Amino acid sequence: MNKMKLRKKYLAGFLAAAAVVTGVAAVPAYAARDVEVDRMCSLTVSIGEEGSYIEDLERTRWEVRLYRIASVDAKGEYTATEGFESLEDGIDGVTAAADWDTVAAGAQEIILSAEGEDAGSEADAVITMADGEGTVQDLSTGLYILLSETAETALYEYTFQPAVALLPGPEYEGNETTSQGDWIYDQTTVLKYEQEPRYGSLRVVKTLDNYNAALGPVTFVFQIEGVDEHGETVYSNVLATTHSAAGTQSAVAEQIPAGTHVTVTEVYSGASYELVSEGTQTGVIAADEELSMEFSNTYDNELVPGYGAVNNFQYDENSGWQWNRTDGNAAQSE
């Protein structure tokens, strides 16, 4: 049995998440028939049929882990399984969807604190999601918590809210359980998810092959403009390197959305130094990777100092574009 090393990144969502699952309302012992407790069940997990990001998600694969936190008896009453005994009262007291959030939060605490060693940390089943869907067969009856790994595509990261699955679940007519309905042993769960952009970085490498020490430090300035696939500006910034000797310096722009088409132009080359490389270069930012562009200059025998300061702009998702002034060396020396 595989064990899941849980990442706080998506487990934290337990506390506030509302599961969107077929059959997660409180289930009294309503059905005309008893639960066949020894009957095997199946569960299909999907991302649904509506949403802006479905096509993107269908192009990737990820895993969903199932944890059986309670068994069920013939009358539909739940008993917490080993390792989840502290959830017993919460499971018995479920009367609304919000109560399932409390149960999920308790299960999350147990799984996280077990750190892969105790009973609560070992998944009872693993579903591999492909084309937006995955199915697992031969599940024992009971109450399950579903934890999904983060799914990554070329440009985006998707995090999923934890879900609750009842196996078997009640039969529904619209949003209501039928008073004498059958238990449904083959259930379907729709995951609820959020999209976040992935990011990469850009390193501007400046080589100064000849330097006049009598003129003092010299600053080179680079304008960065980035657009998305639709030509909309998604990034704009300025980098600079300051040199006190011949050699190489570099400056890095981080948190640039993956897929951004960047154009870097050396807009200031020092008063006494000239470009000996291309002054404008282009490239595409890849997620979790660093794109590097190299520029070269040499002393042109003028006697004008070229030291300066840089107005730097950085984008923050919460605060928007932020300005700061960088004096002296704005580069990272190699």
N, C-alpha and C positions, 0 to 999 in steps of 0.2 A: 504493500500500500504506500503510495507516495505521500509525503508530508509536505505541507505548504508552509513556507516561510512568509508570514504575513508582513506586508509593508504598511506602516502607519499612514502612508499617503492616502490609501483608500479605506483603511479600517476606521479612520477617524470619522468617516461619513456615516457610520452606524448611528451615532448619537442623535443626528438630526434627520436621518433619512426616512422617507416614507416608502415602503415597499409597494411596487406595483405588480401584483401577482394574481393569477386566476385562483380564486378561492381562498382569500386570506381573512375573510370576516370571521367573527366568532362562530363556531360550529357546535350547536347543541346536539344532543343525541336525538335527532329529529327523524332520521330516515326510517322507512318501513322495514328495511333489511339491516341486519347487523353487519359490522365491518368484518370482512374476511381477512383476519389479521395475518394469516400466513400466505396470502396471495401476493405475488410480485407486482410491482407497479413500474411505470415508466414516467419520465419527465422530459419534456421538450422545452428548451430555453431558446428564446429568440429576441431579436431587437425590434420586433414589430414590423408593421408594413408602412408606417407613416413617420416622417421626420426628415429634416434637411440633411442628415449625415449618414443615412442608411447606405447609400452607394459607396461611400468611403469606408465604412465599417465592414462592408461585405468583402472588401479586398484584403482583409487581414485575418489572422487567427489568434486566439487567446484561450485561456482556460478559466472555467468556472468550477469552484470546489463546493461540494455539498457536505454538510455536517448534520447528521441525524441527532437532534437534541432531545427528542422525546419519542416514546413508543405510543401506540394507540391500542385501546382494547375494543372489544366487539361493540360496545355502546358509544364509541367515539370519544372516550375520555383519554386524556394524555397523561403520561408519566415520564418525567425527565430521565434521560439515560445517564449512565455513569459519566461523571465528570461535569454534568450540568444540573446536579441536584439542587443547587441554589436557585434555579429558575422555576422550580416546581410551583410555588405560589403564584408567580407571574403568569405561567401558562394556564393554571386553573382559573385565574381571574380575568382572562381575555374576554372583553365584551365589545371592542371596537378596533378598527385598524390601527389607531394610535397605540393601543396596548401591544400590538405586535412589534412596534418600534422599541418599546421597553424591553421586550423579550430579546429582540435582536441585539440591543445594546448590552444586555447581560451576557449573551453568548459571545459577543465580540470581546468582552473583558476576559472571559475564560480562555478563549482561543489565544488571545494575545499574551496573557500571562503564562500560558503553558509553554510557550517558546519552543514548540515542536517536540516536546517530550511527553506531556501528559495526554490523557485520553481525549481531551477536548481539542487537541491540536491536529489530530490525524483525520484527514478528510475521508468520508465514507465512499465518495465517488468523485470522479473528475470528468467534466464534460469539455471536450475540445470544440470551440466555436469556429465554424467555417461557413462562409457565405451567409453570415448573420444568424446561424442557427446551430443547435447541437442537441442530441438526444442521448439519454442514458436509460438502459433497461435494467430489469431485475433489481429494483430497489425495494427494500423492506418497507412495510407500512410504517407511518410515523410522521413526525414534524421535522422539517429540514430548514436549515439556514443556508443560503447561497451567497458565496463570496466570489466576486469576479476579479481576476487580474486586470491591471490596466492594459488596454489595447492601444497599440501604436501604429499609426500609418506614417507615410512619408512626411506629412505636414502637421499632423495633429495627434493629440493624446486623448483617450477616452477613459473616463472613470465611471464606475457603475455603483449604483446604490445597492446595498444588500437586499436580498429578497427572502421571502418566507414561502415555503411550499408545503401544503398538506397532502399527504398521500395515504389513503385516497382523500379526495376533496368532495364537497357536496355538489349536487346537480343544481344548476342555476337556470332561472327563467328571467332574462334581462339581468338586473343587478340583485335579484332576490333569490334566496334558496327556496326550492319547492318543498312544501310541507311533507310530502311523502316521496321525495325523490330518491334516486339511487346514488350510491357512492361511485365516484368516477376514479378509476385506478390509473388511467393514463391522462396525466395533467400537462398543461402548457403554462409556462411562465414567461412574461415579457419583462426584460430588463429595462430599467430607467437609467439614462446615462447623461453625462455632460462632456462637452468638447472643450479642449484647451489647445492653443497653438504650441508647437514644438519650436525650439530655438537653436540657432547656431551662432557662430561668431566670425569676425573678420579681422585678420591681422595685416596691417600695413607695415611692410619692411622697407626701411630707407637705408641705402648704402651711400656713404659720402666717401668718394675715393681720393679726394684731395682737399686739404683744409688749410686755411690761413689763420694761425693762432693769434696773430696780431689783431684780428677783427673781433675776437671773442666768440661766445656761443652763437650758433645760428639755428633758427627755427624753420621747419618746413611744415606746411599746413595742407591737409587733405579734406576735401568735401565728399561726403558719402550720401548718395541718394538711392533709396530702394523702393521698388514698386512691386505689386503683386501681379498675378497672371492677367489681371484685368487692366493693368496700367495705373492702378490707384497707388498713391504714395503711402507706404506703410512704415518707412524709416527715413530719417534725415539727421545727419550728425556731422561733426567735425572732429578730426584727429590731428595730432601734431607730434613731431619728434624734434627734440632739441639736441644738438651735437656740440661737443667741446673738443672733438678730435676726429680724424678720419676713422672710418669704420661703419658699423651697422647698429642701428637702433630700430625698435619696433613699437607700435602702439596697437592696442586691441579694442575693437568695438564689440560688445557682447549683447546678448538678448535681442538678436535680429530674427524675426520670424522665418522659419524654414520655408523655402520656396521663393524667398525674396530675390528679385533680380537687382543686384547692386551695381552702381556705377561710381567709381572712385576717381576723383580728379585732383591732381596736385595743383592747388590754387595759389600757393605762395612758395617760392623756391629759394628764399633768402636773397638778400640784395646783391650778393656777389657770387652766386652759385647758379649753375644752369643744369637743366635736365639733360641726361644722356640716355634716358629710357622713355617709353611711352608715357605721356602725361595723363592719359585717361585709360582706365582699364575696367573691365566688366566681369561679372561672374554671378553664380547662383548659390545662395546659402543653403546648406544641407543640415538637417537636424543633428544636433550633438556633434557637429564637426566644425573645424576651423578652416575657413577659406583664407588663403594667403596671397597677397599681391606685393610685388617687388618694384620699387622705384629707385633710380640711381641718379646722383648729381655729382658735379665736380666744380672746383673753384674756377671762376672765369677771369681772374686777374683784376677784378674791380676792387675798390677799397671802401665799400659801403657796408657797415654792420647790418646784420639781419636777424637780430634777436627779438622775440616778441612773446605775447601771451595769446591764449586761445579761449574763445567763447565756446563752451562745450554744452551740447544738449543731449539729454538722455531721456528715454521714454519709460515711464512707470505706469503699469496698468491701472493703478488706483489714482494717481495724481496727474497723469498726462505727461507732456514734455516738461522736463526740468532743466534749468540753465545753471551752469556754474563756470567760473573763470579759472583757467589753469595757467599759472605763471611758471616760467622755467621749463623743465623737461616734463612733457606730458606723455612720454614714451615709457615703454618697459625695455630696459636694456637686455640684449641677448648675451 
